[in-house]
Amino acid sequence: MDTLTHSESIVIGCSAQTLYDMVADVTRIGEWSPVCRTCWWDEGGGPRVGAWFTGRNELPERTWETRSQVVVADPGREFAFVVGGTYVRWGYTFTPREEGTELTESWEFLPGGIAMFEEKFGADAPAEIADRTRAAHEGIPVTLAALKRAAETTGAGGPR
């Protein structure tokens, strides 16, 4: 994987606001993420810029928790957070389309994350970064498909 950024899109048959409300409710991430099993708001936070939340991630070989900070909370347009405050940015944009909403999920490994991996893993940092990059590339389409199923099968409604 040469690039430390990746994004993919899917059209979902419901409104941008409905999708935003689903994604910005980080307590639901475990419903569609292939790695993150649960999230909770820290200190009574919520989907607003500056709020922090904790997520528990699980793979067969390990379980770990991360704290993330909301960096964009623009209802119906964009929701984004940065893991560790400087490590990795995950973002979601919502673009109205005739048949619903185009949801784009994006991922970017930030310079702070590279530095943290170099400090933590030393000579193994490039392999660890490549592993996380591959996981993001593989996980985004899985997440988008699960979001589509959840939005379209729970009566979330059609385009508005």
Rosetta blueprint (number, residue, H / E / L):
1 M L
2 D L
3 T L
4 L L
5 T E
6 H E
7 S E
8 E E
9 S E
10 I E
11 V E
12 I E
13 G L
14 C L
15 S L
16 A H
17 Q H
18 T H
19 L H
20 Y H
21 D H
22 M H
23 V H
24 A H
25 D L
26 V H
27 T H
28 R H
29 I H
30 G H
31 E H
32 W L
33 S L
34 P L
35 V L
36 C E
37 R E
38 T E
39 C E
40 W E
41 W E
42 D L
43 E L
44 G L
45 G L
46 G L
47 P L
48 R L
49 V L
50 G L
51 A L
52 W E
53 F E
54 T E
55 G E
56 R E
57 N E
58 E E
59 L E
60 P L
61 E L
62 R E
63 T E
64 W E
65 E E
66 T E
67 R E
68 S E
69 Q E
70 V E
71 V E
72 V E
73 A E
74 D E
75 P L
76 G L
77 R L
78 E E
79 F E
80 A E
81 F E
82 V E
83 V E
84 G L
85 G L
86 T L
87 Y L
88 V E
89 R E
90 W E
91 G E
92 Y E
93 T E
94 F E
95 T E
96 P E
97 R E
98 E L
99 E L
100 G E
101 T E
102 E E
103 L E
104 T E
105 E E
106 S E
107 W E
108 E E
109 F E
110 L L
111 P H
112 G H
113 G H
114 I H
115 A H
116 M H
117 F H
118 E H
119 E H
120 K H
121 F H
122 G H
123 A H
124 D H
125 A H
126 P H
127 A H
128 E H
129 I H
130 A H
131 D H
132 R H
133 T H
134 R H
135 A H
136 A H
137 H H
138 E H
139 G H
140 I H
141 P H
142 V H
143 T H
144 L H
145 A H
146 A H
147 L H
148 K H
149 R H
150 A H
151 A H
152 E H
153 T H
154 T L
155 G L
156 A L
157 G L
158 G L
159 P L
160 R L
